[in-house]
Amino acid sequence: MFLLDDLLILPLKGFLNIVEKIRDMAEGELYDEDKVKEEILELQMRYEMGEIGDKEYGEAEAKLIQRLEQIQEYRRNK
């Protein structure tokens, strides 16, 4: 009887395993400090090359720094 139960539950366990892996991948990408740091460097390069102005640079930099702080806070509380 338990073997039959295991066979019936197996697809559900596989599906849950896939969902957990997708969640872990999404969480890893969402909370990737290195990616945000790269975006800050790219923003600085665009500013220095004159592709964006002071206002756009300041707004974008503030958002990225805030995002970086959120990631760091999330990791401390994890």
Stockholm file with secondary structure:
# STOCKHOLM 1.0

chainA/1-78         MFLLDDLLILPLKGFLNIVEKIRDMAEGELYDEDKVKEEILELQMRYEMGEIGDKEYGEAEAKLIQRLEQIQEYRRNK
#=GR chainA/1-78 SS CHHHHHHHHHHHHHHHHHHHHHHHHHHHHHTCHHHHHHHHHHHHHHHHTTSSCHHHHHHHHHHHHHHHHHHHHHHHHC
#=GC SS_cons        CHHHHHHHHHHHHHHHHHHHHHHHHHHHHHTCHHHHHHHHHHHHHHHHTTSSCHHHHHHHHHHHHHHHHHHHHHHHHC
//
